[in-house]
Amino acid sequence: MIDEIGRWLLPNASQIPHPGSTSFITTGATTIGALATLAGSVASPQRIGATAFNHLEELSLHWLAALFELPAEFQGVYSSGGSTANLVALGGARQAALERRGMDPARDGLRRCCRLYTTALTHHTIQRAAAVLGMGRSAVVPIEHDEQGCMRPDALRRQLRADAHSGDVPVAVIANAGTTSTGAIDPLRAIGEIARAHGVWFHVDGAYGLPGILDPRVKPLYDGLALADSVVVDPHKWLGAPVGIGATFVRDRRILNRAFTQEHADYLEGSCSIDDVQHSMESLGIPYADFGVELSAPARGAVVWALLREIGVQGLRERVCRHNSMARRVAERARAHPRLQLMQEPTLSICCFRYVSDVPLDLDALNQGIHRELLRNGRNMPSTARIAGALAIRPCFIGARTTEAHADALVDEVIEVGDRLLAEQGFRAFEPSSGAVRLAVPTPGGCA
Ligand SMILES: *Cc1c(COP(=O)(O)O)cnc(C)c1O
């Protein structure tokens, strides 16, 4: 069996762990994280019990909160990733908003229309969380953003004021600490103050970008994070943990307990308080299953503990700074090269740029072609994103094994492939007939 895994599975697995892969916001796990995952899956099925694993669940959540400078009272809970972490946070927000109006949505369901406020650049899992929580995707009210992708606080204030007498319940304002497309960070202090002034829960989605706070060059952009009522981060992104680890932080986990309680269960009766335990199974330990939507779940804390122990705060800071520098290096080269265009100044470790030419052609199709060829060559594998409607090549540098040489090789290859595609097929295929740009989409049968 082990032989078959080696012979068939691994050679046909994902290219994502390749150090030249800079696609999406996902990367190969580092060794210690993979080992700790294996250890937990064998030695600690479930995160329950007065075990070392249950202890590390809490310790590592404290470490993450301290590392990212969350207020001291913040408490966390792990889940499978940013999607679930956002769902859990917004479940808390929904509970808080409706309790304040004398209702209990966890017990009685939703009896009022709700609204959530965020920009269109927010991760689409927020919409799904709104749907799952019974508020509906249409509860998400889009707030205007600027060209950098940052929410306009004045637009938020206007919308909250306009909605104040609508009868709907304003459940949360959701800010991004690193959007998925470009890594933009919303003005957290301004947004947080407006949310507070209106008595609305302030949620910060830092699934990707929260570790950016470790880079002194961008740290000022996190000013106002302390105003948050909930924050999420994905250790399986920039921290290099194996996939399956997100974290939600709130000021007081009791709100999550009320939002996600399973009520009483007969089979859990008789387990005693954690102070009085002689055997690991006499206590469930801290009841994480009561703070979210998972009951059976792996012990994820040991993984986060192991990877933080391995590289330490300074090691992680250096990694984050290196990745942010790589995005800046790509930006610099895109600015300097006549056939590259920087689509947006990087904030964190994402840089959106594209190949351009002054012959009139469909640049989206050309860049799509370049991207496809990069994937097929298998050396430098970014993903793409649309920036204000235009297709960009989008490397996101988070891989622990990805170095500046990979950033340079990616830019070199984009230029080389772009030049070749132009020379080979671009010109004739893209040539406009009468000033109007004709797209390079082959028509069936090749009719004129
Ligand atoms: C990746 C991401 C998510 C979703 O996280 P998963 O771990 O993929 O579920 C949510 N929000 C942001 C900002 C992200 O970058």
PDBQT file of the ligand as one rigid body, heavy atoms in Angstrom, charges set to zero:
ROOT
HETATM    1  C1  LIG A 501      -8.652  32.239   1.902  1.00  0.00    +0.000 C 
HETATM    2  C2  LIG A 501      -9.581  33.215   2.453  1.00  0.00    +0.000 A 
HETATM    3  C3  LIG A 501     -10.803  32.830   3.007  1.00  0.00    +0.000 A 
HETATM    4  C4  LIG A 501     -11.292  31.397   2.967  1.00  0.00    +0.000 C 
HETATM    5  O1  LIG A 501     -10.450  30.597   3.707  1.00  0.00    +0.000 OA
HETATM    6  P1  LIG A 501     -10.398  28.998   3.513  1.00  0.00    +0.000 P 
HETATM    7  O2  LIG A 501      -9.350  28.617   4.485  1.00  0.00    +0.000 OA
HETATM    8  O3  LIG A 501     -10.011  28.760   2.092  1.00  0.00    +0.000 OA
HETATM    9  O4  LIG A 501     -11.728  28.462   3.837  1.00  0.00    +0.000 OA
HETATM   10  C5  LIG A 501     -11.583  33.805   3.588  1.00  0.00    +0.000 A 
HETATM   11  N1  LIG A 501     -11.187  35.092   3.596  1.00  0.00    +0.000 NA
HETATM   12  C6  LIG A 501     -10.031  35.503   3.049  1.00  0.00    +0.000 A 
HETATM   13  C7  LIG A 501      -9.650  36.947   3.095  1.00  0.00    +0.000 C 
HETATM   14  C8  LIG A 501      -9.185  34.581   2.451  1.00  0.00    +0.000 A 
HETATM   15  O5  LIG A 501      -8.035  34.995   1.886  1.00  0.00    +0.000 OA
ENDROOT
TORSDOF 0
